[in-house]
Amino acid sequence: QVQLVESGGGLVQAGDSLRLSCVASRGTFSMYTVGWFRQAPSKEREFVAAINWRGSRTYYADSMKDRFTISRDNAANTVYLQMNSLKPEDTAVYSCAVCTLRSDETCLKYDHWGRGTQVTVSS
């Protein structure tokens, strides 16, 4: 069973950068696609980015593609999310999860959610 822990969030100003980390503190996700999601107050959780187990393919929400970069280091059981040019609308709790049901390049279900890390961007 995989247990994930997110870190790297904080309070920054618009235009700043952050790098979030998702670590498998128990088990391993080296054979799985891992995704980043975010949820702002009173809003539904939305997809941010994902990376396949080899790190050879990445996926981004359209609004994130030009500013965010996902990467992974399987030896360290870690997936990163580099966030540049942050905007106030990026303020949210960012969580990572493992894809447990896949159809070709589409993940149908994510599981083993971490508790999330808070990102707050001031204007």
C-alpha positions as CSV (number, residue, x, y, z in Angstrom):
1,Q,0.0,0.0,0.0
2,V,1.3,3.4,-1.0
3,Q,1.3,6.4,1.3
4,L,2.0,9.8,-0.2
5,V,3.2,13.1,1.5
6,E,3.3,16.5,-0.3
7,S,5.5,19.4,0.7
8,G,6.9,22.6,-0.7
9,G,3.9,24.9,-0.5
10,G,3.9,28.3,1.1
11,L,3.0,32.0,0.7
12,V,4.4,33.7,-2.3
13,Q,3.8,36.8,-4.4
14,A,2.4,36.8,-7.9
15,G,5.1,36.0,-10.4
16,D,7.1,33.9,-7.9
17,S,8.0,30.2,-8.2
18,L,7.6,27.1,-6.1
19,R,8.6,23.5,-6.4
20,L,6.3,21.0,-4.8
21,S,7.4,17.4,-3.9
22,C,5.3,14.3,-3.6
23,V,7.1,11.5,-1.8
24,A,6.0,7.9,-1.3
25,S,6.8,7.6,2.4
26,R,5.6,4.0,2.4
27,G,5.5,1.7,-0.6
28,T,6.6,2.8,-4.0
29,F,4.9,4.5,-7.1
30,S,7.8,3.7,-9.4
31,M,5.5,1.6,-11.6
32,Y,2.6,4.0,-11.7
33,T,1.5,7.2,-13.3
34,V,1.3,10.0,-10.6
35,G,-0.9,13.0,-10.9
36,W,-1.0,16.5,-9.2
37,F,-4.3,18.0,-8.4
38,R,-5.5,21.2,-6.7
39,Q,-8.5,22.3,-4.9
40,A,-9.3,25.9,-4.0
41,P,-11.8,26.9,-1.2
42,S,-15.4,26.2,-2.3
43,K,-14.3,24.7,-5.6
44,E,-14.0,21.2,-7.0
45,R,-10.7,19.5,-7.2
46,E,-9.1,19.9,-10.6
47,F,-6.4,18.1,-12.5
48,V,-3.0,19.9,-12.8
49,A,-0.5,17.5,-14.3
50,A,0.6,13.8,-14.5
51,I,3.6,11.8,-15.4
52,N,3.9,8.2,-16.5
53,W,6.1,5.7,-14.6
54,R,9.1,6.1,-16.9
55,G,8.9,9.8,-16.9
56,S,8.8,9.8,-20.7
57,R,5.3,11.3,-21.0
58,T,3.7,14.2,-19.2
59,Y,0.2,15.6,-19.3
60,Y,-1.0,19.0,-18.3
61,A,-4.2,20.9,-17.9
62,D,-4.4,23.6,-20.6
63,S,-4.2,26.4,-18.1
64,M,-1.0,25.0,-16.5
65,K,1.0,23.8,-19.5
66,D,3.0,26.9,-20.1
67,R,3.9,27.6,-16.5
68,F,4.1,24.2,-14.7
69,T,6.5,21.3,-15.2
70,I,6.1,17.8,-13.7
71,S,9.1,15.5,-13.3
72,R,10.0,12.4,-11.2
73,D,12.9,10.6,-9.6
74,N,11.9,7.0,-9.1
75,A,15.1,6.2,-7.1
76,A,14.0,8.8,-4.6
77,N,10.3,7.8,-4.8
78,T,9.5,11.5,-5.6
79,V,7.5,13.4,-8.1
80,Y,8.0,17.1,-8.5
81,L,5.8,20.0,-9.7
82,Q,7.7,23.1,-10.7
83,M,5.4,26.1,-10.6
84,N,6.5,29.3,-12.3
85,S,4.8,32.7,-12.8
86,L,2.3,32.0,-10.1
87,K,-0.9,33.8,-10.1
88,P,-3.4,34.5,-7.3
89,E,-5.8,32.1,-9.0
90,D,-3.3,29.3,-8.4
91,T,-4.0,29.5,-4.7
92,A,-5.2,26.1,-3.6
93,V,-4.3,22.9,-1.7
94,Y,-2.2,20.8,-4.0
95,S,-2.3,17.0,-3.7
96,C,-0.8,14.1,-5.4
97,A,-2.1,10.6,-6.1
98,V,-1.3,7.4,-7.9
99,C,-3.2,6.2,-10.9
100,T,-4.8,2.8,-10.1
101,L,-7.0,2.3,-13.2
102,R,-5.6,3.1,-16.6
103,S,-6.9,2.8,-20.2
104,D,-4.1,3.4,-22.7
105,E,-2.8,6.9,-21.9
106,T,-5.9,7.9,-19.9
107,C,-6.1,7.5,-16.2
108,L,-9.6,6.5,-15.1
109,K,-9.0,6.6,-11.3
110,Y,-6.5,8.1,-8.9
111,D,-6.0,6.7,-5.4
112,H,-3.8,6.9,-2.3
113,W,-4.2,10.7,-2.0
114,G,-1.9,12.7,0.2
115,R,-3.1,15.3,2.6
116,G,-1.9,18.1,0.4
117,T,0.2,21.2,0.7
118,Q,-1.1,24.7,0.8
119,V,0.0,27.2,-1.9
120,T,-1.1,30.8,-1.4
121,V,-0.3,33.5,-4.0
122,S,-0.8,37.1,-3.1
123,S,-1.4,39.8,-5.6
